[in-house]
Amino acid sequence: IAAFVQDFSGSHRFVLDYLIEEVVHRQPDDVSAFLLHTCVLDQLTGGLCDALTGRSDGQQMLERLERENVFVVPLDDARHWYRYHHLFADALRAGLTAEHADRIGTLHAAASRWFAENGMLIEAVRQSSASGDDEHTAELVELTLADVRRRRQDHLLHEWLRALPDPVVRRRPLLAVLG
């Protein structure tokens, strides 16, 4: 039993099947679409969800999901930031990959734009990297370079540079000096 519990995770086929079939697919279409569009996020807030869904009811939807006990966890007392339960997020991501794999990069790119517009450049870099847009990721790394250096987060900078293709880094003098 201990080994089973230790090996149990969101990738467990039965858990994924259950969560997708019994939770996601039983939701109204607008709710299941919201869940799939926002599952690429580690943290959710109304405006960010709106950026990914193209809707304007992100905050209301998050509050509704919390009220209806749909695996949403508030991260602050004001209930501005939420996250999906980890197993539920894994199931949603598996569902998104199975049903709309072609949209994943676009969703990460939209999240990156929202984070950048809201001054959260470190998260913008992470989302841009996940989108696969190396040029935009490099631009964001350059924008956040001074802040990352000031905070002595060189490990983060080196991680980003390793993730970028060498030709992209070499074309950018600021990054080439660091790489």
trRosetta pair geometry for C-beta under 8 A, 3 or more apart (Angstrom, degrees):
i j d omega theta_ij theta_ji phi_ij phi_ji
1 4 5.6 -54 -151 34 34 113
1 5 6.3 32 154 -17 67 105
2 5 5.9 -56 -148 38 31 109
2 6 6.2 29 154 -18 65 109
3 6 5.7 -57 -146 39 31 111
3 7 6.1 20 159 -11 67 111
4 7 6.0 -64 -144 44 27 103
4 8 6.3 44 153 -45 63 101
5 8 5.6 -41 -149 8 30 121
8 12 5.8 -16 -150 -47 64 146
8 15 7.7 101 -170 -36 92 144
9 12 5.8 145 63 -25 52 90
9 87 7.6 -171 176 -106 45 89
9 90 7.4 -169 153 -134 83 176
10 15 6.4 -119 -138 106 41 133
10 16 6.9 87 170 -73 65 88
10 86 6.3 -129 -46 134 134 78
10 87 4.2 -174 -93 -132 96 59
10 88 7.9 -93 -124 -1 123 20
10 89 7.3 -33 -138 69 164 67
10 90 2.7 92 140 59 144 158
10 91 6.2 -119 -168 -38 102 71
11 16 7.0 3 -150 -45 27 127
11 90 6.4 -98 -56 175 58 135
11 94 7.7 143 -118 -71 62 134
12 15 4.4 63 79 13 103 112
12 16 6.7 173 82 -12 51 87
13 16 5.8 -60 -147 39 29 110
13 17 6.1 28 158 -18 66 109
14 17 5.7 -53 -144 38 31 111
14 18 6.2 32 156 -20 64 107
15 18 5.8 -55 -147 37 29 111
15 19 6.2 23 158 -15 65 109
15 87 6.1 -73 161 -173 134 121
15 91 6.9 -116 130 -76 82 116
16 19 6.0 -59 -145 39 27 106
16 20 6.1 19 161 -12 65 111
16 90 7.1 -89 -94 120 96 95
16 91 4.8 176 -131 -116 63 84
16 94 5.2 -20 -151 67 130 160
16 95 7.9 -179 -175 -46 95 82
17 20 6.1 -62 -145 41 26 105
17 21 5.8 7 167 -3 66 118
18 21 6.3 -67 -136 48 21 98
18 22 5.3 -19 -177 18 64 123
18 23 7.6 53 136 -8 66 97
19 22 6.9 -56 -106 53 14 87
19 23 5.0 -28 -162 28 55 125
19 24 6.6 52 143 -13 69 101
19 71 8.0 21 -144 -34 115 162
19 87 7.0 -172 -65 136 152 92
19 88 5.9 -170 -155 -118 139 63
19 91 3.6 -23 89 -161 140 172
19 92 7.8 -84 135 -44 124 63
20 23 7.2 -23 -66 51 7 83
20 24 5.0 -34 -145 37 46 125
20 25 6.3 48 154 -19 64 103
20 91 5.6 -151 -49 175 80 106
20 94 7.3 -92 -60 88 129 105
20 95 4.9 160 -115 -80 117 121
21 24 7.6 24 -16 49 12 84
21 25 5.5 -25 -140 31 34 129
21 26 7.8 53 149 -29 45 94
22 25 7.6 27 -20 49 12 92
22 26 6.2 -4 -177 -11 34 130
23 26 6.4 -74 -146 37 10 105
23 27 7.2 18 154 -34 54 103
23 70 6.8 139 -173 -146 109 84
23 71 7.2 32 -174 -5 154 126
23 88 7.3 -77 106 -130 161 104
23 91 7.8 69 55 112 127 150
24 27 6.0 -53 -164 12 33 114
24 32 5.2 96 177 -129 77 99
24 35 5.8 -145 -126 94 97 152
24 36 7.5 85 -159 -56 130 92
24 91 7.3 -163 -26 130 128 112
24 92 6.8 151 -86 -100 137 77
24 95 6.1 -46 90 -91 172 174
25 32 6.6 57 -98 -112 32 147
27 31 3.9 -110 166 92 122 120
27 32 4.4 154 74 -54 112 84
27 35 6.9 101 50 -8 163 136
27 70 7.4 59 -90 -128 128 143
28 31 4.9 86 58 10 78 105
28 32 7.2 -160 88 -4 35 88
29 32 6.0 -59 -141 41 30 105
29 33 6.1 30 160 -19 66 109
30 33 5.9 -54 -145 38 28 112
30 34 6.4 34 153 -23 62 106
31 34 5.5 -52 -149 34 32 115
31 35 6.4 34 153 -20 65 104
31 61 7.2 174 -115 -152 72 106
31 64 7.8 -111 -109 110 114 128
31 65 7.5 149 -152 -83 108 94
31 70 7.7 -102 178 -137 126 172
32 35 5.5 -49 -147 35 35 115
32 36 6.4 30 156 -15 66 106
33 36 6.0 -58 -147 40 30 106
33 37 6.1 26 158 -17 66 111
33 53 7.2 105 128 -139 96 105
34 37 6.0 -61 -143 39 25 107
34 38 6.1 0 167 0 64 117
34 49 7.1 28 -162 -175 97 118
34 53 5.7 0 -115 -104 70 144
34 55 7.5 -47 -96 26 100 146
34 58 8.0 168 -148 -115 116 64
34 61 5.3 -127 -164 -180 161 152
35 38 6.5 -75 -143 46 20 95
35 39 6.3 38 160 -51 62 104
35 65 7.9 137 -83 -108 95 138
35 70 7.8 -100 -90 152 126 129
35 92 5.6 -125 157 -124 95 127
36 39 5.9 -38 -143 2 28 119
36 92 6.2 -162 -101 -168 49 94
36 95 6.2 -99 -107 108 102 111
36 96 5.0 151 -162 -87 87 91
36 99 7.1 -52 -142 71 146 131
36 100 6.7 89 161 29 130 133
37 49 7.8 97 102 -160 107 73
37 52 4.9 152 153 137 101 104
37 53 4.8 117 102 -89 155 76
37 103 7.8 -68 -113 143 71 137
37 107 6.2 -170 -163 -116 64 124
38 41 5.5 -40 -180 20 72 119
38 44 5.7 47 175 -112 127 129
38 48 8.0 99 -134 118 104 90
38 49 5.1 -9 -99 -123 134 89
38 52 5.5 132 -89 84 67 146
38 53 6.8 -26 -51 -50 97 105
39 84 6.7 -10 -122 0 74 159
39 89 5.9 158 -156 -149 88 67
39 92 3.5 -156 -112 125 146 125
39 93 5.2 -159 141 -64 122 65
39 95 7.7 97 13 58 170 99
39 96 5.6 -164 63 -28 130 137
40 52 7.5 -175 45 -135 110 145
40 93 7.2 110 -87 -107 54 95
40 96 7.3 -123 -54 118 87 172
40 104 6.5 147 -91 -150 132 75
40 107 4.7 132 13 119 150 125
40 108 5.7 -116 162 -71 146 75
40 111 6.5 -140 101 -23 114 147
40 127 7.9 92 136 -134 113 95
40 130 7.3 156 -177 132 114 143
41 44 5.2 107 103 -76 141 78
41 48 6.6 109 -117 139 154 129
41 49 7.9 -96 10 -82 158 70
41 52 7.4 -119 -36 -35 121 159
41 111 6.1 -178 -86 -118 95 141
42 83 6.4 -17 161 -125 53 114
43 75 6.4 -22 -137 -12 108 162
43 81 5.4 -7 -179 -168 112 109
43 82 7.2 145 -163 75 63 37
43 83 5.4 -50 -105 -78 56 94
44 48 6.2 -153 -150 82 52 120
44 49 5.6 47 -167 -60 104 106
44 58 7.8 -145 173 180 101 110
44 62 6.1 179 119 -102 120 128
44 72 8.0 -66 55 -143 136 107
44 81 7.0 140 72 -158 44 57
44 82 4.7 -31 66 68 98 89
44 83 6.5 150 11 -92 87 38
44 84 7.5 63 -10 -30 129 79
45 48 4.9 80 56 14 78 110
45 49 7.0 -153 86 -9 33 91
45 58 7.4 60 125 133 42 127
45 59 7.5 -2 173 -89 61 84
45 62 7.7 -40 -141 -38 26 166
45 80 5.5 11 -132 157 111 77
45 81 5.2 -39 -75 -95 98 63
45 82 7.3 149 -80 18 47 75
46 49 5.8 -63 -151 36 26 109
46 50 6.4 28 155 -21 65 106
46 58 3.8 137 -159 95 56 101
46 59 2.9 -17 -92 -55 137 84
46 60 7.6 70 -123 -1 117 53
46 62 6.3 -113 -77 10 72 128
46 80 7.4 -77 1 -156 96 67
47 50 5.4 -50 -148 32 34 116
47 51 6.6 39 152 -24 64 100
47 58 6.4 -163 -41 62 15 146
47 59 7.8 18 -31 -46 57 99
47 114 6.9 164 130 -160 91 123
47 118 7.5 126 105 -74 137 142
48 51 5.6 -49 -154 29 34 115
48 52 6.9 22 152 -10 63 105
48 58 7.1 168 62 175 51 159
48 111 6.6 42 -168 -130 101 79
48 114 5.1 134 -120 135 69 151
48 115 7.6 40 -115 -62 113 72
49 52 5.9 -63 -152 41 35 104
49 53 5.8 9 160 -1 72 117
49 55 7.8 -32 130 62 88 99
49 58 3.2 149 76 -141 112 120
49 59 7.7 169 44 -46 126 43
49 61 6.7 -145 140 63 153 125
49 62 6.7 -172 -19 -47 159 109
50 53 6.2 -69 -132 50 26 95
50 54 7.6 150 179 -29 57 2
50 55 5.8 -113 -129 79 68 58
50 56 5.6 44 -131 -110 124 39
50 57 7.6 134 -92 32 95 31
50 58 4.3 -103 -43 -21 77 127
51 110 5.2 168 145 162 92 101
51 111 6.9 131 101 -91 123 42
51 113 6.9 -165 -174 81 133 99
51 114 4.0 -163 24 -71 176 132
52 107 5.5 45 -146 -148 107 86
52 110 5.1 141 -98 102 60 133
52 111 6.1 15 -75 -64 112 83
52 114 7.8 -66 -41 -15 79 146
53 58 6.7 162 30 -83 128 95
55 58 6.7 143 86 -50 97 74
55 61 7.8 68 97 -27 141 140
57 60 4.5 -54 -173 50 87 116
57 61 5.4 95 122 -32 90 97
58 61 5.7 -58 -145 35 27 111
58 62 6.4 27 158 -19 64 104
59 62 5.8 -52 -149 34 32 111
59 63 6.5 29 154 -15 64 107
59 80 7.9 -34 -122 -134 110 57
60 63 5.7 -57 -149 40 32 111
60 64 6.2 36 151 -22 66 107
61 64 5.5 -52 -146 36 32 114
61 65 6.3 34 154 -20 65 103
62 65 5.8 -51 -147 35 30 111
62 66 6.5 31 153 -18 63 104
62 72 6.3 176 -160 -173 70 151
62 79 7.8 165 120 167 115 93
62 82 5.1 179 -163 6 123 149
63 66 5.7 -53 -149 36 32 112
63 67 6.3 34 152 -20 65 106
63 79 6.8 73 -96 151 89 133
64 67 5.7 -55 -148 37 31 112
64 68 6.1 13 159 -4 67 113
65 68 6.0 -65 -141 49 27 100
65 70 4.2 -86 -159 58 82 117
65 71 7.8 -53 170 57 109 56
65 72 4.3 84 118 -14 113 145
65 82 7.9 111 78 164 122 163
66 69 7.6 29 180 -74 32 34
66 70 7.7 -78 -58 40 21 78
66 72 4.7 -93 -75 87 69 118
66 74 6.3 37 -117 -48 144 97
66 79 7.3 -85 4 -149 172 124
66 82 7.0 -125 -64 -116 115 138
71 84 5.7 34 127 -163 100 79
71 85 4.0 -90 -166 15 95 114
71 87 7.9 -104 -147 72 137 81
71 88 3.7 117 153 -53 155 166
72 82 5.2 0 -178 -179 100 135
72 83 7.6 160 -155 81 59 30
72 84 6.2 -44 -101 -104 59 55
72 85 7.6 -91 -62 -21 18 79
73 82 6.3 145 75 -162 44 76
73 83 5.3 -21 61 63 99 79
73 84 7.4 109 14 -155 87 8
73 85 6.2 108 -27 -71 112 66
74 77 7.9 91 139 -95 128 18
74 79 4.8 -53 -132 -112 133 77
74 81 7.4 103 -166 85 61 55
74 82 5.5 -49 -104 -101 45 80
75 81 4.2 -52 59 106 118 101
75 82 6.0 -174 -5 -100 92 21
75 83 5.9 73 -56 -9 117 96
76 79 6.7 -146 78 -51 75 23
76 80 5.8 -15 60 39 129 85
76 81 5.2 69 2 41 108 98
79 82 7.4 24 -162 -63 68 95
83 89 7.5 -31 169 -60 86 136
84 88 4.8 -124 168 93 106 109
84 89 4.0 138 87 -67 120 90
84 92 6.6 -39 166 9 171 143
85 88 4.2 75 64 12 92 113
85 89 6.8 -166 82 -13 42 85
86 89 5.7 -53 -145 34 29 112
86 90 6.5 32 155 -19 63 103
87 90 5.6 -50 -151 34 34 114
87 91 6.5 34 151 -18 65 104
88 91 5.6 -54 -150 36 34 112
88 92 6.3 35 152 -19 67 105
89 92 5.6 -52 -145 37 32 112
89 93 6.3 31 156 -18 65 106
90 93 5.9 -57 -148 37 29 109
90 94 6.4 29 153 -19 64 105
91 94 5.7 -54 -149 36 31 111
91 95 6.3 32 152 -18 64 106
92 95 5.5 -57 -150 38 32 112
92 96 6.2 34 152 -21 67 104
93 96 5.5 -48 -143 35 34 113
93 97 6.3 36 155 -19 64 105
94 97 5.7 -53 -148 37 30 112
94 98 6.3 27 154 -16 64 109
95 98 5.7 -58 -144 40 30 109
95 99 5.8 1 167 4 68 116
96 99 6.4 -70 -133 51 23 92
96 100 5.6 -54 -163 58 64 94
96 101 7.4 117 136 -82 66 46
96 103 7.3 -103 -172 72 99 107
96 104 6.4 112 140 -84 117 94
97 100 8.0 -57 -77 62 8 52
97 101 5.1 41 -158 -92 52 90
97 104 7.0 24 -92 -62 67 137
98 101 7.4 82 -35 -47 7 96
100 103 4.3 -10 154 19 110 121
100 104 7.4 145 114 -42 80 72
101 104 6.0 -28 -164 -10 46 116
102 105 7.9 -51 179 25 40 99
102 106 8.0 26 137 -1 63 116
103 106 5.2 -65 -160 46 57 115
103 107 5.8 58 145 -27 85 104
104 107 5.8 -57 -150 34 30 111
104 108 6.5 26 155 -15 65 105
105 108 5.8 -56 -148 38 32 109
105 109 6.2 33 153 -21 66 107
105 130 7.9 -167 -117 129 55 65
105 131 4.8 91 -163 -162 70 63
105 132 5.1 -40 -125 25 120 116
105 133 7.6 121 -175 -32 106 87
106 109 5.6 -53 -146 35 31 114
106 110 6.5 32 154 -19 64 103
106 131 7.5 102 -63 -141 14 103
107 110 5.8 -51 -148 34 32 110
107 111 6.5 32 152 -18 63 105
108 111 5.6 -54 -149 38 34 113
108 112 6.3 39 151 -24 66 104
108 127 4.9 -176 -172 -176 77 76
108 128 7.2 159 144 -90 98 18
108 130 4.2 -138 -143 98 148 100
108 131 3.7 -163 97 -71 110 78
108 132 7.8 98 73 3 138 72
109 112 5.5 -50 -148 33 32 115
109 113 6.6 34 153 -19 64 102
109 127 7.5 165 -83 143 17 97
109 128 6.9 63 -114 -116 58 61
109 131 4.1 104 -61 -135 75 150
109 133 6.1 74 -102 -9 108 136
109 136 7.5 63 -133 76 94 163
110 113 5.8 -51 -151 34 33 112
110 114 6.5 32 152 -18 64 105
111 114 5.7 -56 -150 37 33 111
111 115 6.3 31 155 -17 67 107
111 127 4.2 -131 100 -152 105 148
112 115 5.9 -56 -146 38 29 109
112 116 6.2 28 156 -18 65 108
112 124 4.9 89 -161 -160 67 67
112 125 7.7 108 -137 -54 105 11
112 127 3.8 -165 -70 98 78 109
112 128 3.9 104 -134 -62 151 76
112 131 6.0 -78 -11 -16 138 136
112 133 7.8 -148 53 49 165 125
112 136 7.1 91 130 134 148 129
112 140 7.2 -92 -174 -65 112 158
113 116 5.8 -57 -147 38 29 110
113 117 6.2 27 157 -17 65 109
113 124 7.6 104 -58 -137 12 105
114 117 5.8 -57 -145 39 29 110
114 118 6.2 8 160 -2 64 115
115 118 6.0 -72 -145 50 27 99
115 120 4.2 -85 -165 80 85 103
115 121 7.2 148 137 -89 97 20
115 123 4.4 -132 -149 96 147 100
115 124 3.8 -166 97 -70 110 77
115 127 6.0 140 12 17 139 138
116 119 7.9 54 -179 -60 28 18
116 120 7.5 -91 -65 62 23 62
116 121 6.2 57 -115 -105 66 66
116 124 4.0 98 -60 -130 77 153
116 140 6.3 -101 -95 -114 121 112
116 143 7.7 56 -141 86 107 159
120 123 4.5 -8 142 38 110 115
120 124 6.1 137 96 -28 69 91
121 124 5.0 -53 -142 36 38 119
121 125 6.4 44 158 -24 68 96
121 140 6.1 176 -164 -172 90 93
121 143 5.9 -141 -138 105 139 108
121 144 3.9 174 130 -80 135 120
121 147 6.9 114 58 50 136 146
122 125 5.9 -48 -155 28 31 111
122 126 6.8 30 148 -16 61 105
122 144 6.3 148 -68 -161 59 157
122 148 7.4 130 -91 -83 100 101
122 156 7.2 -26 -138 177 112 149
123 126 5.5 -51 -149 36 38 114
123 127 6.3 34 154 -15 69 106
124 127 6.0 -58 -146 41 29 107
124 128 6.1 30 156 -20 65 110
124 140 5.3 -148 116 -148 107 140
124 144 7.8 165 60 -44 109 134
125 128 5.7 -58 -144 38 28 111
125 129 6.2 32 156 -22 64 106
125 137 6.2 85 -153 -152 69 77
125 140 4.6 -175 -87 119 75 125
125 141 5.8 90 -124 -73 127 68
125 144 6.3 -87 -42 25 129 148
125 160 6.0 -33 168 -114 134 133
126 129 5.8 -54 -151 33 27 112
126 130 6.6 24 152 -15 62 107
127 130 5.6 -55 -150 38 34 111
127 131 6.5 40 149 -27 65 103
128 131 5.4 -50 -151 27 35 116
128 133 5.7 -76 -171 66 84 101
128 136 5.0 -133 -157 110 126 103
128 137 4.2 170 120 -86 113 74
128 140 5.4 147 20 11 158 150
129 132 8.0 53 170 -61 33 26
129 137 4.9 89 -75 -121 65 139
129 160 7.1 -125 -74 -132 138 80
129 163 5.6 15 -148 135 130 146
131 136 7.5 -19 76 69 132 132
131 137 7.9 -178 52 -57 96 103
133 136 4.1 14 126 29 121 116
133 137 6.1 149 94 -22 69 88
134 137 5.4 -55 -144 37 32 116
134 138 6.3 35 157 -22 66 103
134 164 5.7 122 -156 -140 101 80
134 165 5.8 0 -150 15 159 101
134 168 4.8 -116 148 -77 119 163
135 138 5.8 -53 -151 33 30 111
135 139 6.7 32 150 -19 62 103
135 168 6.5 -137 -83 -135 55 117
136 139 5.5 -49 -151 33 37 115
136 140 6.5 34 152 -17 66 104
137 140 5.8 -57 -151 38 32 110
137 141 6.4 36 151 -22 66 103
137 160 7.4 -166 164 -165 107 102
137 163 7.7 -90 154 106 151 113
137 164 6.4 -168 103 -92 122 104
138 141 5.5 -49 -146 33 33 114
138 142 6.5 36 153 -19 63 102
138 164 5.8 93 -78 -131 95 146
138 168 5.2 -149 -56 161 144 112
138 169 7.1 -156 -118 -84 122 50
138 172 5.6 -178 170 -23 126 157
138 175 6.2 -65 -155 -35 99 161
139 142 5.8 -56 -156 35 31 112
139 143 6.5 31 149 -20 65 106
140 143 5.4 -51 -147 35 36 114
140 144 6.3 14 161 -3 68 109
141 144 6.3 -69 -145 48 27 96
141 145 6.4 59 151 -63 63 88
141 157 7.4 114 -162 -137 105 74
141 160 5.1 162 -109 144 126 144
141 161 7.5 131 -169 -69 156 68
141 164 7.5 -77 -10 -44 157 143
141 175 6.4 60 105 -93 128 120
142 145 5.5 -22 -151 -20 32 122
142 172 6.5 -116 -69 -178 127 136
142 174 5.3 96 -124 77 99 146
142 175 6.6 -79 -74 -46 90 100
144 147 5.2 -63 -166 49 67 112
144 148 5.4 67 137 -26 91 106
145 148 5.9 -61 -143 38 25 108
145 149 6.2 21 161 -15 64 110
145 157 7.2 76 -128 -119 69 123
145 174 6.3 -89 -65 163 172 129
145 178 7.9 -147 -139 -38 119 154
146 149 5.9 -59 -147 39 28 109
146 150 6.1 29 155 -21 65 109
147 150 5.6 -53 -143 36 30 113
147 151 6.3 17 160 -8 64 110
148 151 6.1 -64 -146 46 27 103
148 153 4.7 -91 -162 67 77 107
148 154 7.5 122 147 -79 97 36
148 156 5.8 -127 -150 82 121 118
148 157 5.1 133 135 -62 140 105
149 152 7.4 28 -180 -78 35 35
149 153 7.8 -92 -65 45 20 70
149 154 7.2 52 -113 -79 60 79
149 157 7.2 37 -68 -52 71 152
153 156 4.2 -2 153 20 106 121
153 157 6.6 121 108 -19 76 88
154 157 5.3 -53 -150 38 42 115
154 158 6.2 40 154 -18 72 104
155 158 5.9 -55 -147 38 30 109
155 159 6.4 36 151 -24 63 105
156 159 5.5 -51 -149 32 32 115
156 160 6.5 31 153 -18 64 103
157 160 5.8 -54 -151 35 31 110
157 161 6.4 28 153 -17 65 107
157 178 6.6 -78 154 173 122 145
158 161 5.6 -53 -143 38 34 111
158 162 6.3 37 156 -21 66 104
158 178 8.0 -136 -86 157 64 106
159 162 5.9 -56 -150 35 28 111
159 163 6.6 26 152 -19 62 109
160 163 5.7 -61 -153 36 32 111
160 164 6.6 28 153 -20 67 105
161 164 5.9 -55 -149 32 34 109
161 169 6.0 74 -154 -111 86 136
161 175 6.4 171 -113 -167 102 99
161 178 6.2 -140 -82 111 151 107
161 179 4.8 -169 -174 -97 131 92
164 168 5.0 -110 173 80 107 125
164 169 5.2 124 104 -54 123 97
164 175 7.4 -32 76 178 158 147
165 168 4.8 89 66 5 84 105
165 169 7.3 -160 94 -5 43 88
166 169 5.7 -60 -147 40 35 110
166 170 6.0 32 159 -20 71 109
166 179 7.7 157 -129 157 69 150
167 170 5.7 -55 -140 38 30 111
167 171 6.5 33 160 -24 63 106
168 171 6.1 -56 -153 30 28 111
168 172 7.1 5 156 -3 60 113
168 175 7.9 -22 125 96 74 154
169 172 6.3 -79 -158 44 31 100
169 175 4.7 -121 -149 129 72 119
169 176 5.8 132 147 -84 76 61
169 179 4.6 58 168 -37 140 163
170 176 5.2 74 -127 -103 39 115
170 179 7.7 -93 -66 67 59 144
171 176 7.7 165 39 -53 21 118
172 175 4.2 40 92 27 114 110
172 176 6.1 166 80 -22 55 88
173 176 5.6 -54 -132 35 28 113
173 177 6.5 33 166 -24 63 102
174 177 6.4 -58 -160 27 24 109
174 178 7.2 8 151 -6 58 110
175 178 5.7 -65 -155 42 39 107
175 179 5.8 34 154 -24 75 111
176 179 5.8 -56 -136 36 30 109
